[in-house]
Amino acid sequence: LVFLGSRPDPWHGIPRLIQSIRTYRRNGGTVKVTLHFVGKIGREDVGVAESEEGFIFHGLLSDEKLDSVMAEMNLAVCTLAQYLKQLDETSAIKTVEYLARAIPFLIAYEDTALTNQESLTDTYLRFPNNDSNIDFEDVILFAQSVTSNRNSVMTRMRSYAEQNCDWAVKMD
């Protein structure tokens, strides 16, 4: 998993995500889950000890370094706690970034980039916009599903981003 964020703002839901991963592990989860953070987010910001495995902090990345990390990811994570801002709907840059990179993602709000896009509903897994535990068994099933349909999923995500989210399209 990868989370892109400039900083560890509360509405990103990072504590919810980390706690959900810890719960999955504690309950005997059999799939190794590794969460990569890209941005100005450190272990101390999110309460992860140096000795705790499965959390990788890359810092700020751009260009080829960012491309290299993102190319290795199976899933990405959008904002998971918009309720802290009293929002159920927004338009997040990271959603469009994940679409453009064709990385299926987890999300917990209505993103306007996805409104009425029925052909994309299998490219993301939506959770409630609250502080409930994220069931990582569901995440793993989702990851298996998008992996088994990887070419179709990636093609539809990338095509949609090119046709609807590119600045050139938006400026016309």
VEXBA-613906 format. One line per 2 residues: their letters; for each residue x, z, y of N, C-alpha, C. Coordinates in pm, whole numbers, plus 50000, padded with zeros to 5 digits. Atoms other than C-alpha are relative to their C-alpha. Example, Ala and Ser with C-alpha at 12.3 -4.5 7.8 and 13.67 -1.06 7.14 Angstrom:
<pts>
as) 50089:50000:49881:51230:50780:49550:50090:50000:50120 ~ 49918:49994:49881:51367:50714:49894:49923:50073:50109
</pts>
This chain:
<pts>
lv) 50084:50000:49881:50000:50000:50000:50088:50000:50124 ~ 49928:49995:49872:50110:49943:50358:49901:50038:50109
fl) 50077:49966:49881:49982:50097:50678:50083:49960:50121 ~ 49937:50038:49874:50072:49931:51009:49938:50083:50111
gs) 50052:49924:49886:50040:50153:51313:50111:50031:50098 ~ 49898:49973:49899:50222:50201:51638:50039:50147:50002
rp) 49975:49855:50001:50189:50580:51609:49893:50066:49914 ~ 50095:49933:50090:50004:50838:51398:49877:50057:50072
dp) 50120:49954:49930:49683:50857:51602:49900:50059:49901 ~ 50095:49935:50092:49412:51083:51453:49900:49904:49936
wh) 50102:50091:50054:49160:50798:51411:50052:49905:49894 ~ 49948:50082:50108:49396:50614:51178:49963:50057:49863
gi) 50040:49939:50127:49295:50863:50908:50114:50017:49902 ~ 49885:49985:50088:49646:50905:50771:49991:50128:49916
pr) 50014:49881:50086:49582:51267:50657:49900:49978:49886 ~ 50099:50032:50103:49274:51144:50467:50062:49916:49890
li) 49935:50089:50095:49478:50872:50300:50101:50076:49915 ~ 49897:49925:50073:49768:51099:50206:49936:50102:49906
qs) 50068:49902:50085:49537:51372:50075:49934:49933:49881 ~ 50065:50073:50109:49348:51116:49867:50102:49956:49895
ir) 49893:50037:50094:49673:50990:49712:50047:50123:49924 ~ 49958:49875:50066:49781:51348:49639:49896:50046:49898
ty) 50107:49961:50093:49443:51421:49478:50004:49912:49876 ~ 49990:50094:50112:49472:51110:49261:50116:50040:49908
rr) 49883:49962:50079:49819:51216:49146:49976:50132:49927 ~ 50026:49867:50057:49716:51578:49086:49899:49993:49885
ng) 50102:50015:50103:49420:51461:48876:50045:49910:49884 ~ 49946:50076:50113:49648:51267:48642:49997:49850:50015
gt) 49999:50145:49978:49636:50922:48801:50118:49936:49931 ~ 49896:50062:50082:49833:50687:48582:50073:49884:50067
vk) 49936:50110:49928:49916:50411:48832:50083:50059:50113 ~ 49913:49953:49892:50210:50472:49061:49954:49939:50132
vt) 50044:50044:49868:50087:50453:49420:50110:50032:50100 ~ 49899:49982:49897:50344:50400:49693:49940:49953:50132
lh) 50053:50031:49868:50242:50407:50058:50116:49978:50097 ~ 49898:50037:49902:50464:50229:50310:49940:50012:50140
fv) 50040:49990:49860:50438:50313:50680:50090:49910:50082 ~ 49924:50083:49907:50545:50055:50936:49951:50035:50140
gk) 50034:49959:49864:50553:50175:51295:50073:50129:50034 ~ 49935:49877:49954:50660:50479:51489:49929:50121:49940
ig) 50062:49893:50078:50539:50717:51218:50107:50055:49906 ~ 49900:49936:50085:50770:50967:51051:49937:50103:49908
re) 50046:49898:50095:50739:51217:50767:49944:50122:50071 ~ 50042:49880:49928:50710:51503:51013:49868:49979:50072
dv) 50126:50031:49930:50421:51328:51192:49880:50014:49908 ~ 50114:50005:50093:50207:51313:50878:50008:50106:49890
gv) 49992:49888:50094:50318:51622:50684:50046:49963:49860 ~ 49944:50038:50129:50517:51457:50406:50143:50052:49995
ae) 49866:49943:50016:50823:51649:50286:50099:49894:49953 ~ 49893:50093:50044:51155:51472:50228:50000:49984:49849
se) 49995:50003:50146:51127:51559:49860:49878:49933:49936 ~ 50122:50060:50056:50780:51406:49818:50017:49850:49983
eg) 49982:50141:50031:50803:51071:49648:49872:49920:50025 ~ 50114:50090:49988:50579:50772:49698:49959:49969:50142
fi) 50027:50027:49858:50587:50762:50078:50128:49946:50061 ~ 49882:50066:49943:50826:50522:50251:49973:49971:50147
fh) 50014:50014:49856:50877:50520:50626:50104:49899:50050 ~ 49912:50109:49959:51022:50196:50763:50035:50004:50148
gl) 49981:50003:49856:50997:50268:51134:49945:49870:50058 ~ 50045:50123:49934:50932:49988:51382:50073:49881:49941
ls) 49943:50122:50055:50989:49644:51232:49942:49880:50071 ~ 50052:50126:49946:50955:49291:51360:50067:49884:49929
de) 49945:50125:50050:51024:48934:51265:50023:50002:49849 ~ 49971:50013:50141:51196:48882:50929:49992:50132:49924
kl) 50006:49871:50069:51219:49252:50849:49856:50039:49969 ~ 50142:49972:50022:50844:49297:50892:49945:49905:49893
ds) 50047:50098:50098:50774:48977:50698:50045:50037:49859 ~ 49945:49963:50130:50995:49098:50414:49923:50117:49938
vm) 50076:49885:50051:50814:49432:50379:49858:49957:49965 ~ 50140:50039:50021:50468:49278:50412:49986:49908:49879
ae) 50007:50092:50114:50545:49012:50151:49999:50073:49866 ~ 49994:49922:50124:50594:49287:49892:49874:50082:49974
mn) 50116:49912:50010:50259:49458:49951:49884:49937:49923 ~ 50120:50042:50072:49954:49437:49725:49874:50026:50080
la) 50116:49960:49919:49711:49612:49961:50049:50056:50132 ~ 49972:49941:49869:49702:49719:50324:49888:50099:50032
vc) 50096:49897:49962:49517:50000:50498:49966:49985:50148 ~ 50049:50000:49862:49305:49969:50812:49971:50145:50041
tl) 50036:49869:49949:49187:50260:51020:49893:50063:49912 ~ 50089:49931:50093:49007:50521:50810:49922:50116:50063
aq) 50069:49885:49938:48872:50771:51066:49949:49967:50140 ~ 50056:50037:49870:48702:50587:51352:49892:50098:50045
yl) 50101:49902:49964:48435:50857:51339:50055:50103:50099 ~ 49939:49906:49906:48681:51076:51532:49991:49950:50144
kq) 50022:50059:49868:48627:50838:51825:49853:49966:50022 ~ 50144:50029:49998:48250:50826:51759:49973:49850:49993
ld) 50017:50144:50018:48285:50462:51654:49970:49967:49854 ~ 50027:50055:50132:48135:50283:51356:50044:49854:49993
et) 49964:50141:49992:48236:49935:51474:50107:49982:50106 ~ 49895:50033:49904:48542:49796:51645:50065:49869:49955
sa) 49922:50117:50035:48784:49506:51639:50147:50041:50005 ~ 49862:49950:50007:49128:49614:51523:50098:49886:49975
ik) 49896:50101:50016:49441:49406:51549:50050:49997:49856 ~ 49945:49997:50135:49558:49522:51207:49911:49926:49900
tv) 50089:50074:50090:49249:49373:51037:50035:49851:50003 ~ 49966:50141:49985:49334:49029:51173:50140:49973:49945
ey) 49864:50013:50054:49701:49082:51085:49996:49990:49847 ~ 50011:50002:50146:49608:49158:50724:49933:49871:49951
la) 50064:50127:50036:49375:48857:50711:50101:49885:50008 ~ 49904:50108:49980:49647:48630:50848:50112:50002:49896
ra) 49896:49987:50103:49900:48763:50599:49943:49992:49859 ~ 50070:50010:50128:49640:48736:50321:50029:50120:49910
ip) 49982:49877:50077:49679:49098:50213:49865:50073:49997 ~ 50127:49925:50010:49355:49256:50084:50019:50143:50053
fl) 49983:49872:49931:49282:49586:50254:49886:50097:49977 ~ 50098:49891:50000:49099:49917:50265:49956:50019:50144
ia) 50053:49986:49866:48874:49983:50563:49885:50102:49997 ~ 50107:49899:49996:48628:50251:50678:49916:49988:50127
ye) 50085:50026:49883:48437:50092:50966:49958:49854:49994 ~ 50043:50139:49988:48262:49770:51057:50093:49930:50099
dt) 49911:50074:49911:48519:49529:51198:49932:49869:50039 ~ 50071:50119:49952:48376:49251:51415:50062:49870:49948
al) 49938:50120:50058:48626:49005:51264:49936:49964:49866 ~ 50059:50022:50132:48436:49045:50937:49848:49983:50004
tn) 50145:50008:49988:48079:49035:51070:49947:49867:49949 ~ 50066:50117:50060:47863:48793:50871:50095:49909:49922
qe) 49904:50079:50078:48163:48676:50667:49987:50034:49852 ~ 50029:49968:50140:48011:48699:50320:50109:49949:49905
sl) 49897:50055:50088:48291:48487:50173:50125:50088:49995 ~ 49883:49913:49997:48538:48765:50256:49973:50139:49942
td) 50032:49863:50041:48358:49069:50114:50081:50049:49880 ~ 49916:49958:50113:48578:49070:49803:50148:50013:50040
ty) 49861:49990:49954:48895:49076:50016:50032:50136:50061 ~ 49979:49865:49948:48849:49433:50138:49909:50098:49927
lr) 50077:49893:50063:48721:49764:50004:49964:50098:50110 ~ 50048:49914:49891:48506:49964:50244:49967:50140:49947
fp) 50030:49860:50028:48485:50343:50241:49917:50056:50115 ~ 50076:49938:49891:48259:50573:50442:50092:50037:50117
nn) 49927:49967:49878:48369:50636:50800:49987:50151:50023 ~ 50002:49854:49991:48424:51009:50748:50130:50055:49941
ds) 49876:49942:50052:48682:51250:50608:49995:50025:49849 ~ 50011:49983:50145:48574:51226:50243:50123:49943:49929
ni) 49890:50047:50082:48827:51171:49968:49979:49852:49966 ~ 50002:50139:50043:48911:50808:49894:50032:50000:49851
df) 49982:50001:50145:48873:50754:49521:50101:49891:49964 ~ 49896:50098:50030:49197:50589:49414:49976:49927:49868
ed) 50041:50079:50116:49043:50486:49084:49929:49874:50049 ~ 50066:50116:49939:48823:50258:49298:50102:49905:50063
vi) 49895:50081:49936:49130:50139:49490:50075:49920:49894 ~ 49926:50068:50107:49309:50054:49166:49915:49888:49939
lf) 50089:50105:50051:49008:49863:49032:49992:49883:50098 ~ 50002:50105:49897:48992:49673:49362:50131:49920:49996
aq) 49870:50068:50005:49365:49595:49344:50007:49907:49879 ~ 50001:50084:50120:49322:49464:48989:49912:49877:50020
sv) 50093:50112:49976:49027:49249:49097:50061:49895:50091 ~ 49943:50099:49908:49202:49089:49393:50125:49935:49941
ts) 49882:50059:50064:49516:49038:49184:49958:49892:49900 ~ 50046:50100:50098:49320:48855:48913:49946:49875:50068
nr) 50051:50114:49922:49175:48628:49185:50091:49971:50119 ~ 49906:50000:49887:49486:48629:49403:50000:49869:50078
ns) 49991:50128:49927:49506:48258:49487:49876:49974:50083 ~ 50125:50021:49927:49141:48235:49586:49990:50096:50118
vm) 50008:49898:49895:49152:48559:49785:50094:49966:50114 ~ 49900:50030:49896:49470:48465:49971:49962:49875:50079
tr) 50037:50125:49933:49350:48113:50048:49886:50023:50098 ~ 50115:49976:49913:49018:48233:50189:50038:50088:50120
mr) 49959:49912:49890:49178:48510:50397:50080:49923:50104 ~ 49911:50075:49910:49446:48286:50544:49922:49891:50075
sy) 50079:50107:49939:49206:47999:50609:49907:50057:50107 ~ 50090:49937:49902:48956:48227:50783:50079:50042:50124
ae) 49919:49955:49885:49230:48376:51003:50042:49882:50085 ~ 49957:50118:49924:49360:48032:51101:49886:49937:50078
qn) 50114:50067:49938:49013:47898:51180:49924:50086:50100 ~ 50083:49912:49917:48868:48205:51352:50073:50106:50081
cd) 49932:49887:49936:49131:48455:51461:50122:49961:50081 ~ 49883:50046:49926:49416:48248:51603:49970:49996:50150
wa) 50020:50000:49854:49463:48279:51981:49956:49865:50053 ~ 50037:50134:49953:49438:47903:52023:49851:49975:49981
vk) 50142:50016:50027:49091:47909:51865:49918:50086:50096 ~ 50074:49907:49914:48980:48209:52069:50001:49956:50147
md) 49987:50040:49860:49099:48055:52398:49922:49871:50031 ~ 50077:50123:49975:48904:47728:52351:49862:50029:50048
</pts>
